[in-house]
Amino acid sequence: MDADTLKTLQAPIKDKYRETPDAAVVTLHAESNGVDGVACRLDTARGLVEAGLHPATGGPGTQACSGDMLLEALAACAGVTLQAVATAFGVALTRSTVRAEGDLDFRGTLGVAKDAPVGFRDIRLHFDIAADAPGETLQKLVELTERYCVVLQTIEQRPRIAVSSKLG
């Protein structure tokens, strides 16, 4: 896809959202269902995924780990956003790799140490890109990717989260 095609595709969508801001608010959904053992199944756009404990918490290592899935979502979102930004700039990337990695102290989630965080302590997002464009243009692509990557911004800005339950 080139810049003109992307602009043509997105122009009516952007106009609609400018005229009717509420139309831009879309609710996405995900649902998991417990299965035998300490696992659950998640119906994704690519089929069923079974998630379980990470080996560092006693899992077998044969199931998806939700921590890995979070990093995968971050890398995917940043990768797609980078491609869209590059396309809008008319820059054809010859190399476009986005790597997300994060450090977990599993003492937190296992309740071994109260001072250990439950969740990622640090997350790093690395861009390895090349194109027939000046370095400052490539840096601008990365900056705009950071700004418009939904998953990255969600992690950085921490949305309001409501938890509810149906018991019995």
C-alpha positions in Angstrom: 0.0 0.0 0.0 1.3 3.5 -0.8 0.6 6.8 1.0 -2.1 7.9 -1.4 -4.0 4.6 -1.1 -3.8 4.8 2.7 -4.9 8.4 2.8 -7.8 7.6 0.4 -8.8 4.6 2.6 -8.7 6.6 5.8 -10.0 10.0 4.7 -13.7 9.1 5.0 -13.1 7.4 8.3 -11.3 10.4 9.7 -14.1 12.7 8.4 -16.7 10.6 10.1 -14.8 10.7 13.4 -14.4 14.5 13.2 -18.1 14.9 12.5 -19.3 12.3 15.0 -16.7 11.7 17.7 -18.8 9.0 19.4 -18.5 6.8 16.3 -14.7 6.5 16.9 -15.3 4.8 20.2 -15.2 1.0 19.6 -15.4 -1.6 22.3 -13.0 -4.6 21.7 -13.6 -7.9 23.5 -11.6 -10.8 24.7 -12.8 -13.8 26.7 -11.2 -16.8 28.3 -12.7 -20.0 29.6 -11.1 -22.2 32.2 -10.1 -25.7 31.3 -8.8 -28.7 33.3 -5.6 -27.8 35.2 -4.3 -24.3 35.7 -5.1 -23.1 32.2 -7.7 -21.3 30.1 -8.7 -21.1 26.5 -8.8 -17.8 24.7 -10.7 -17.5 21.4 -8.5 -15.2 19.2 -8.9 -14.0 15.6 -6.4 -16.7 14.7 -8.1 -19.5 16.5 -8.1 -20.9 20.0 -5.1 -20.4 22.2 -4.5 -22.2 25.5 -2.8 -20.1 28.1 -1.2 -21.4 31.3 1.4 -20.9 33.9 4.9 -19.8 32.8 7.5 -22.4 33.6 9.0 -20.0 36.2 5.7 -20.4 38.2 5.4 -24.2 37.7 3.9 -24.3 34.2 4.8 -27.0 31.6 6.0 -24.4 29.0 3.6 -25.9 26.4 1.0 -23.2 26.7 0.9 -19.6 25.9 2.0 -17.3 28.7 0.0 -14.1 29.2 3.1 -12.1 29.8 4.5 -13.2 26.5 1.1 -12.4 24.9 1.3 -8.9 26.3 4.7 -8.4 24.8 3.6 -9.9 21.5 0.6 -7.5 21.4 3.0 -4.6 22.0 5.4 -5.7 19.3 2.5 -6.3 16.9 0.9 -3.0 17.6 4.2 -1.1 17.3 5.0 -3.0 14.1 1.7 -2.2 12.4 1.8 1.4 13.6 5.4 1.8 12.3 4.3 0.4 8.9 1.3 2.8 8.7 3.4 5.8 9.7 6.1 4.9 7.2 3.5 4.4 4.5 1.9 7.8 5.3 5.4 9.4 5.0 6.0 7.6 1.7 8.9 5.7 3.1 9.5 2.1 2.0 11.2 0.3 4.9 13.8 -2.2 3.8 14.1 -3.6 7.3 11.4 -3.3 9.9 11.8 -5.3 13.1 10.2 -4.4 16.4 11.2 -6.3 19.5 9.5 -6.1 22.9 11.1 -7.6 26.0 10.3 -7.3 29.7 11.6 -8.3 33.1 9.4 -10.1 35.6 10.3 -11.0 39.1 8.1 -14.0 39.6 8.5 -13.7 43.4 5.7 -11.1 43.2 3.1 -13.2 41.4 3.9 -16.3 43.6 3.6 -14.2 46.8 7.1 -15.1 47.9 8.2 -11.5 48.5 5.8 -8.6 49.2 8.3 -6.1 47.9 8.5 -7.8 44.5 6.1 -6.3 42.0 3.4 -8.4 40.4 3.8 -7.7 36.8 6.6 -6.4 34.5 9.2 -4.3 36.3 10.7 -3.1 33.0 9.7 -3.3 29.4 11.9 -2.4 26.5 10.8 -1.7 22.9 13.5 -1.8 20.3 13.2 -0.7 16.7 15.6 -2.0 14.0 14.6 -0.2 10.8 16.3 0.8 7.6 15.1 2.6 4.5 16.3 4.8 1.7 15.6 7.9 3.9 17.6 10.2 6.1 18.2 9.2 9.7 16.1 12.1 11.0 13.2 10.8 9.0 13.6 7.3 10.4 13.8 8.8 13.9 10.5 10.7 13.3 8.9 7.4 12.2 9.9 5.9 15.5 8.6 8.9 17.5 5.3 8.9 15.7 5.0 5.1 16.2 5.5 5.6 19.9 2.8 8.4 19.9 0.2 6.4 18.0 0.8 2.8 19.2 -2.4 1.9 21.1 -0.8 -0.9 23.2 2.2 1.2 24.1 0.1 4.2 25.1 -2.3 2.0 27.1 0.6 0.6 29.1 2.2 4.0 29.6 -1.0 5.8 30.5 -2.7 3.1 32.6 -6.4 3.2 31.7 -9.2 3.1 34.3 -10.1 -0.6 34.9 -13.4 -1.8 36.3 -13.5 -5.3 37.7 -16.8 -7.0 38.2 -17.8 -10.6 39.1 -20.8 -12.9 38.9 -20.6 -15.3 41.8 -22.5 -18.5 42.4 
